């Protein structure tokens, strides 16, 4: 006959008054973790006690029960109940459901209860939050019930809303929680699954790579186009991707066609108001290349004066700002509300001081305005630029002089023609009227006038050559005429500075901090120079030596052209640019330039990218990524070299190679002119290689955007 297995007997359970319970010193939990006592008390008050407490009877010296029970496991629940009793929300004699244990030891009970408890899988929590949401509870109600922030609830709901296929993979530990967070940027389940399949064949599987792939083709909300249209995009039904798990600067706008249409429509509306001002022509674009106004003469206007009311408001704002600053001068930190108010005052003052400019209606009728968007997404209006063909016609008396000047300074061939004309005129002296013929005060003969002024020219050269101060001022005068007034007939110096427009080679150059600095400096000087070029000489005389030198430096800077042009190879000019950079200790990295997919890595070959990583991070790091596909390689290189200070060959300054990574193909220029020119030629060759590789690489840069096709 088979032996009957002994049945398991569970510990008895009973309700014990709270005042009969005490904590045991045998509880193995010594370190606080998890939900706080206060939050647990609130949860018990909301839902009552969901789990009974394990207790043991306290025995006297004879081994008899005393009616008191100690708690070896469940101390946090006891503390929460104790808090409710102290708050008089629970009676001291309230019955507490308990499991009474007599076998084993108290330490064993405490250890087993804590160790055998399996934590809830995060996915179960995500789905539980989603179930509560589907049953009608709001995000705020869920947050209040589980003592978490509303943002945490939104994050959990977003995770639960990911592709079911990805959630199953996560449940089986096939992906990390960080990776799952990356997928929540997009709500497109099909796209999420495509990206997951794609990264299985990729070296990089980090969350940032997942986010990058999911947001390809989208426009960041921080883009100036998105800033310009603002809420109009949302109103028009445009979709926005958001990342709830890290700062996303407003997310990504998915419908680029809608965005571009809204930008074009708003720009056109804004341009209509500018056209109504009477300008001869108005050009509209999202962005203009840097230097688009070169060759055009800017007209000057007068800022409208402040009204009495505006002056009073301005004084009041400044007084308030001074009062607030004085009141908190000794404080370690300005209160948030005060700092906010100071910011509001600063904005209000700037709005008042930014006065509208009035222009001469005659000038408006032949000038232009450019309407675009600046780097921060605000409307940019550049008013008052006149094309050479729209300039007012010269008077008849001025025209020949201008024509002769142009002919004289045009070229050596024109000078040769002029000398031949002088020689031919020499034989015509005999035809001049006899000296004894009295024909009144007629103009001097051209031949005589030429001879006299030639001698005067020589005398001026001798005198100016011995007076560096006047020579400097004369050179500064002609530079200002050509660079600020765009017509230089008011100077006898045959100097022709050229301010080359090179922005077309670099889209977006006008929005860089460097361009802002140069433009601001030019505008500042233009405001200090007279409107009439005839008054320029006298104005320069009033400038002290320091001002003249700074203005001269600015004018010279505008003539610099160190741009590589495939159709115009200039190795000696590049050598001079190297020398200037060396003398100035020019550090392009310090100006804010850093290599990215858009400005470098996405436009050169894989070999060039790997070489850049090797120079900046070493051969081992370069070897780690050399198997990546072109698009992934470019993006990975951008991440790896961020903040490294690495620069491509065309941006490096000679003798700064130790800080910029020594190139493998370049020869560093030295002070010696011959070596410097040789180095420049090799630099040109290196640049040509990059250009050629860019042309070859462009075909492979834009890889298929459909990740599933990789």
Order of alpha helices (4+ residues) and beta strands (2+ residues): beta-beta-alpha-beta-beta-alpha-beta-alpha-alpha-alpha-alpha-alpha-alpha-alpha-alpha-beta-alpha-alpha-beta-beta-alpha-beta-beta-beta-alpha-alpha-beta-alpha-beta-beta-alpha-alpha-alpha-alpha-alpha-alpha-alpha-alpha-alpha-alpha-alpha-alpha-alpha
